[in-house]
Amino acid sequence: MNALVDTREFDRPTTLAAANAAAAIPPAWPLASSVAVNPFLGQASETLAHVAARLRRVAGTSITMPRAWYRDRIATGAIDDADLTAALAAAPDASRPITLAALKAALSTDAPAGSAIPTVADLAAAISGVDWPGLIGDRIGAWAAGYFDEGQALWAAPRDKGAYAAWRAVATHDLTPEIAGLRGFAARVADAPATADAAIEHAARDLGLGVDGLESYFHRLLTTLAGWAQYARYRRWQAELVGDRDDTIVDLLAIALQWELALFGQYRNAIADPWRASVARHNAPVAATADDIVDAIVQEASERAAQRDLAAMLAVPTAAGSGTRPRLQAAFCIDVRSEVFRRRLEGVDADIQTIGFAGFFGLTAAHRRFASDVTELRLPVLLNPGLMTRSGGPADQTADLAARFKARAARAWGRFKLAAVSSFAFVEATGPIYAGKLLHDAFGIGYHAAPDDPPPYPDPMLDQAVRTATAESVLRAMSLTDNFARLVVLAGHGANVVNNPFASGLHCGACGGYSGEVNARLLAALLNDAAVRAGIAERGIDVPTDTIFVAGLHDTTTDAITLYAADTPAPAHVADIAQAKSWFAAAGFLARGERALRLPHASGGGSIAHRSRDWAEVRPEWGLAGCRAFIAAPRSRTAAKPLGGRVFLHDYDWRQDSGFGVLELIMTAPVVVASWISLQYYGSTVVPTLFGAGDKLLHNVTGGIGVVEGNGGVLRAGLPWQSVHDGETYAHEPLRLSVCIEAPTAAMSDILRHHSGVRDLFDNRWMHLFALDDDGRIAWRYTGELDWAAEGERPIAHG
Amino acid sequence: MPIHLLLLAPLAMLVGATSGFVGRGQRPAFSSRVAEAVAVVAIVVAVAASIALIRFGPGTSALLGIGDLGFAVRLDALSVVMLLLVSFVGWVVVRYSRTYLDGDRRQGIFTGWLCTTLACVMVFILAGNLVQLVVAWIATSLSLHCLLLFYPDRVAAQRAARKKYVTARISDIALIGGAVLLAVVYRTGDIAAILAAARGGSGGGLTVGAAGLIALAAVLKSAQFPSHGWLTEVMETPTPVSALLHAGVVNAGGFLLIRFADVMLTAPGVLAVLVIVGGFSALFGGMVMLTQPAVKTSLAWSTIAQMGFMIMQCGLALFPLALLHIVAHSLYKAHAFLASGGAVDAVAAIRRPGPVAIPQPAAVARAFLVALGLYVVVGFVFGFQHKSPQAIALGAILIFGVAYILAQGFADSAPGALTRRTAVYAVAASVSYFALQAGAQWTMAGTLPPTPSPGPLEWALIVLAIISFGVVAVAQAMFPLWAYHPAAAGLRVHLSNGLYANAMFDRLLGGWSLDRPSSPVRSKI
């Protein structure tokens, strides 16, 4: 065998192409700690039209709404001629329609339905009448579900080897492919190369692939694995974050190729010609079609239409803050769900001030909750943890042990329930108890209490210099450096839902898909520390001695606020806390009433609490559906304006930001996270088949990490259909985020110059960037290539 | 109370069905409310029926039909227990669907078929005549078929429904055959009369044939090996359908055996086959379940195992215990399916308290000894001496299960607090089990025939059952010590694929073929 020559010939191209194809797949976090991910993460350096062409090749999908959707919006005037004209003028493509009339003419017909480049399995299915892609999905799914299982099955699949080796061990035993008619599959797998890299090289050679088409074809194959590839990509992401490597996704590619090879072996003669055509299509470069360009233009026009509303809203003058000492300051996450509550809270009393800041409050905690050995990364997924924390100290040792014994006994009972022979005893001894459980859950009896672990603390303890520096940087990042109220509440947020596999997606994304009370309690404790206060006073931040910080948790499902006041005993503040609680209750009442209008089958604010406990409720809250803008400016610019829970609000005062360090932080962290959220909603709305998790009514939780629809097959990542659609209309309008920052354009250009990843997002319009003027009005639009245009005027060179 | 009034329960459900079918369009709030209201009415009827049974005793309503064949309602402990169960689970499922399907374009139609299926099941369990029994049996299956194809375009739904359809039609034929034989032998369609005659010892070869056909129908309906494939694949339809199927419809086979207990007792050979098929399916399903990483699929395999256990109980002539099993399993499984969205939290919670204490062989041996001791003590409290050898053997099998939880507490690395807690659980489970067993025996005394003394065949089966369940129980308790040995890897693959019975069924029916004709009964909705 002359494998050596071939190895030399293919080694680099296949390995490189596999790595590139893997990079094109967005990561999917496990559902226990899921966060929103930009599904176009691997394509951020390309435009929407170009990516449309790419994803059509590999997935057969379109990444904009159907033309009829835009036509309706044009007909109703929601998108007007000015929007279309502006979007047309801004289109970077040479082959765009020449005139508005040409654009409208192009829009009047539906875009042709695209189709993915056929795989060997697709061609084999067409020739043989056997649903090979379906069978492959089923078989790979059956194996992957076991391999990635985090504890659903009592008899776990072996996983000590890598994914490719583990799969080979299974595939050489599995008789299903042969029963279905794929001859000699197990023997072929047994003879396959021992490493994934070698297997990929051999497959590329045997399938006659060209070097130029490798990446495209590999991307195509990984796309057929949907959530499995995305979960493998998550593993690589996690490994790379700590400087490690993980090749699971390459192993998955090698596995998919083994199927392709086997089918190619069986149907080689019958599919030779169409397969050569597939290879040729992969070899050709990706190019946007005229239809892709039209779709991208009209999508941008719909965004410009929404930006008009936003600009009009921001143009309404507001009163500046009074400058007097507020009676309560409350900091919330920038999450769009906070906007409703903040507006209502400020409306309750003029002396309440609210602040918007990323909900992890600047503390990147790797946390172990009470009575738990599991480390939870309660921080933005772009970052590595900066401190280790835990709940429950030496004083809680007895309670910790007791809680563990209880949990272990419950776990033993759970195994008793599921084991082969004991499950019969379980049913006969305890089945009737479930009549009570059915009644309990059918009526949604009981109250889901907010998390109430003992106070979290850093372990090991941080030294004083680090503590002081952290406190200072967080306060400066919040633009909270003077005029402190007697009571400052730091409110993280979490959802309150039952029987919902997607619960973590409703928690705080900045806290890694966990609820935010741990980070808030950590920061409150830090800022109440006398030594820290003394340290930051030396650096110019004077916190009055009568100011206390109290952590809280904003329950986004029910708009209730839990305060962790007992963490720092403050007898002098009892009245302040009681007053704050009553304000929170009043604001919650109003916020529930406002939110109920948007929620299907909610009969007023009073019904909100019940639906949070309803085990059949598939839309307990809307999460971040509807998000469309990000505003970093002083709160006075947006106060009292009805933003409808659709805007991320980050407090920022550039006049206090010497050197623009805070601006850089905002543009590279919260803005990027917001773009991930916005684009996840965009992807799950526009391409639910590719970037959505499918129908909640069919979800089958698999391995504790994700869901499949129905029996099995591919894992589905993204948002479920019920999270973006209420059955009648979209709850989320697919708009790429409009980021509005009150800061000098030159400073922003400078930051973009140094952060090419962020710049790509704006240059290719995965987000839009605006600068607000000194009156908080939209004044400048970023037009790409570090240029800005006065809004409504032609571009000028800048920065 | 005129026994006919029991029909108010299925009639109410039919009103709900009509309201569902009429209330088309999105968010049919009124018809959803009607559906839940009629489900409550059905529960009220079931409660009233149980009061009537206590006050007036069992009976059969007047016949609507020709000769001795037609429609009649049977009121006895069996039909009342089943009506209570089905109406309660039905109400839970209908109430759940009201919220769960909110916003679905075809919610009304879903409600319609859901209520229709419930009505059919109720007519079936109330059947006092063979004709009604057979008609309702078939109607239930056809109505369920429409629910399984609620998303008619889903390829996997079609594949599963097709297998279900074929299996169900074979079981229909078997039941029709059994019913005809019974009508021929006993010259009546009245079930109570047939049972009385069979109990009196009349019958003969044809009765044995009837028992065989009834057993075949029941085994197919209960998704017993090797006809189980469809049951593990019907998650292609909204969760409440799975709950209804696993908690309501799949019991039809067991109910059939219990209903015809007197007839079944005339055919010890048929009962022996049921012990073997049921026992094998119980162990097989239980082992496969261990390997399943998806929560609903795991629950489906669990149903196969539990139905197998129930069929084995029928085979051992422990009919009241089989009924107890049906009730207990239905309540558990309905809840498990409807709450399956909690699986992410459940899996995440497993690791938090630290590693699992793995029992060594000595600990397992201690656990089995203690469990047997527990069995003897609790058994004497509840009156061992009055129990049949079959019931004692069954108790031993269940005690093997209890030994598993004890073994976890007895592991060397388990702290004392854990040992104590698991011991309490073990005692509580044993006492609860014996109490429920006694309750079931007491409730069904007079309605269902007592277990006959075992002959040589029965003794052989008892020993076989104890040995095979015992071996699996010991293997289970020592699980982590052997299951990850390379030698077990192949076994795991074959088991996780259900020994390929389903793959072969797929091949036989062309399940993976793209151009196969569409499913025999397409829902026209």
Interface residues (C-beta under 8 A of the other chain):
Chain A: L31 A32 A125 G129 V130 D131 W132 G134 L135 A142 A145 G146 F148 D149 E150 G151 Q152 A153 L154 W155 A156 A157 P158 A169 V170 H173 D174 L175 T176 I179 A180 G181 R369 A371 S372 D373 V374 L401 A402 A403 R404 F405 K406 A407 R408 A409 R411 A412 W413 G414 R415 F416 L418 A419 A420 V421 S422 S423 F424 A425 F426 V427 E428 A429 T430 G431 P432 I433 Y434 A435 K437 L438 D441 A442 V498 N499 N500 P501 A503 S504 P600 H601 D614 W615 A616 E617 V618 R619 L697 L698 H699 N700 V701 T702 G703 G704 V708 G710 N711 G712 G713 Q722 H725 D726 G727 E728
Chain B: Q26 R27 A29 F88 V89 W91 V92 R95 Y96 S97 R98 T99 Y100 L101 D102 G103 D104 R105 Y151 R154 V155 A156 A157 A160 T232 E233 M235 E236 T237 P238 T239 A282 L283 G286 M287 M289 L290 T291 Q292 P293 A294 V295 K296 T297 S298 S302 A305 Q306 F309 L321 L324 H325 V327 A328 H329 S330 L331 Y332 A334 H335 L338 A339 S340 G341 G342 A343 V344 D345 A346 V347 A348 A349 I350 R351 R352 P353 G354 V356 A357 I397 L398 I399 F400 G401 V402 Y404 I405 Q408 G409 P415 A417 L418 R421 T422 Y425 A428 A429 S430 S432 Y433 L436 Q437 F469 V472 A473 Q476 F479 A483 Y484 A489 G490 R492 V493 H494 S496 N497 Y500 A503 M504 D506 R507 W512 S513 L514 D515
